[in-house]
Amino acid sequence: MNLQRIENTREMWLNPIDEPEDTRPQCRHCGVRFNEQEAESDDGYCSESHWHLDRISEVKKQILTWIEQGYSEKRIAQMMKLYWFYWMTDSTVERWKRAIAHKFEEVEKA
């Protein structure tokens, strides 16, 4: 009797039951599968917050590009207000302003 249970377990490990393929879209930020009807964003993200979080690297790349192009700190702040700050919360805007100021301090020291 015990041998039969062992044999059944072995067969289950060797021949797993095929699970149906999950065809729901996968969030580009967190990797979780989600229903398109429940999604807040239709860009491949499960929520608006994940869409915004995924854009942080894009914002950083843009700031670094502007610095490389010789933009001043004031000009970058104006460009950020025009292109990025409108969808950010006040605390996030202040964090980016501090990050930009810190980056300019590093550039001046170098």
SVG drawing of the C-alpha trace seen along z (x, -y; Angstrom):
<svg xmlns="http://www.w3.org/2000/svg" viewBox="-13 -79 50 81">
<polyline fill="none" stroke="black" stroke-width="0.4" points="0.0,0.0 2.8,-2.4 4.7,-1.5 1.6,-2.4 1.5,-5.9 5.2,-6.3 4.7,-5.2 1.8,-7.6 3.9,-10.5 6.7,-9.6 4.4,-9.5 3.0,-12.9 6.5,-14.4 7.5,-12.8 4.3,-13.6 2.8,-16.9 -0.6,-17.9 -0.3,-20.7 -1.8,-23.9 -3.7,-26.1 -1.6,-28.9 -2.2,-32.3 -2.8,-34.7 -3.5,-37.8 -1.1,-40.7 1.8,-41.0 2.6,-44.3 5.8,-45.8 6.8,-47.1 5.9,-44.3 5.5,-41.3 2.0,-40.4 -0.6,-39.2 -3.8,-41.3 -7.1,-41.6 -7.2,-44.3 -10.7,-45.4 -9.5,-46.0 -6.4,-47.9 -6.1,-51.6 -3.7,-52.1 -3.7,-50.5 0.0,-50.8 0.9,-47.3 0.8,-48.3 -1.6,-47.0 -2.0,-50.4 -1.3,-54.1 1.2,-54.1 3.2,-51.4 3.1,-53.4 4.5,-56.4 7.1,-54.3 8.4,-52.8 8.9,-56.3 11.4,-57.3 14.3,-56.1 13.1,-57.9 13.0,-61.2 16.5,-60.6 17.8,-59.9 16.2,-63.2 17.7,-65.2 21.2,-63.8 20.8,-64.5 19.9,-68.1 22.9,-68.5 25.2,-67.0 23.7,-69.5 24.7,-72.4 21.3,-73.4 21.4,-75.4 19.7,-74.3 17.0,-76.9 16.4,-75.9 16.1,-72.2 13.6,-73.1 11.5,-75.0 11.7,-72.0 10.7,-69.6 7.7,-71.8 6.7,-71.7 7.2,-68.0 7.2,-66.0 6.0,-67.9 2.4,-68.2 1.7,-64.5 3.9,-64.2 2.8,-64.9 4.2,-67.9 6.6,-65.7 7.9,-64.0 8.5,-67.3 10.5,-68.5 12.5,-65.3 13.4,-65.8 14.3,-69.4 16.7,-68.3 18.2,-65.6 18.8,-68.2 20.4,-70.6 22.6,-67.8 23.6,-66.8 24.7,-70.4 26.7,-70.4 28.5,-67.3 29.1,-68.8 30.6,-72.0 32.9,-70.0 34.3,-68.0"/>
</svg>
